[in-house]
Amino acid sequence: MDILIARDAIDEKPKKISLTKIKDELKEVGAKIYYFDKDNSHKNMMGLVESLENAGYNAYFREVKYGLGDDEYMYELHAL
């Protein structure tokens, strides 16, 4: 499963990261905060959370608004 990382600038395309790479990073550092792009489907994000929890991690997920528009948000995931 590939997930889109949050963009650094509005006109950029989001970069992809795989679920296995996320799990590998968590094995190395133990805990990390990820910001994901709004173009990810909510279903994929819930699948990511479920996959991390099944692997023994605690995952805290929320939607972060950074502007007044309905489309100005990103997803935030704390994985421990």
C-alpha positions in Angstrom: 0.0 0.0 0.0 1.4 3.4 -1.0 0.4 6.5 1.0 0.9 10.1 -0.1 3.1 12.3 2.2 1.9 15.9 2.7 3.1 18.4 0.2 5.7 21.1 1.0 4.2 23.5 -1.4 0.7 23.8 -3.0 2.0 23.4 -6.5 4.0 20.3 -5.8 2.9 16.7 -6.3 2.8 14.7 -3.1 5.5 12.0 -2.7 4.6 8.4 -2.0 5.7 6.2 0.9 5.0 2.5 1.3 3.6 0.8 4.4 6.7 -1.3 4.7 8.9 1.8 4.7 6.8 3.3 7.5 7.1 0.2 9.5 10.9 0.0 8.9 11.2 3.7 10.1 9.2 2.9 13.2 11.5 -0.1 14.0 14.5 2.2 13.9 13.2 5.2 15.9 10.3 3.7 17.9 8.0 6.7 17.5 7.3 9.2 14.7 4.8 11.8 13.5 3.7 11.6 9.9 1.7 14.1 7.9 -0.2 12.7 4.9 -1.8 14.5 1.9 -5.5 15.2 1.6 -5.6 13.2 -1.7 -5.4 10.0 0.3 -8.7 8.3 0.8 -10.0 8.0 4.3 -10.4 4.3 3.7 -6.6 3.9 3.0 -5.8 6.0 6.0 -7.9 3.8 8.3 -6.2 0.7 6.7 -2.8 2.2 7.5 -3.9 2.8 11.2 -5.3 -0.8 11.4 -2.1 -2.3 9.9 0.1 -0.4 12.4 -2.1 -1.5 15.3 -2.0 -5.1 14.1 1.8 -4.8 14.0 1.8 -3.8 17.7 2.1 0.0 17.4 -0.2 2.6 19.0 -1.5 4.9 16.2 -3.3 8.2 16.9 -4.9 9.6 13.8 -6.6 13.0 13.1 -7.5 15.4 10.4 -5.7 18.8 10.7 -7.2 21.9 9.2 -4.7 24.6 8.2 -7.0 27.1 6.5 -10.6 28.3 6.3 -11.5 26.3 3.1 -13.0 22.8 3.2 -10.2 21.4 1.2 -7.4 22.9 3.3 -6.5 19.9 5.5 -4.1 17.1 5.9 -3.9 13.9 7.9 -1.7 13.5 11.0 -0.6 10.2 12.4 1.4 9.7 15.6 2.8 6.2 15.7 4.4 4.8 18.9 
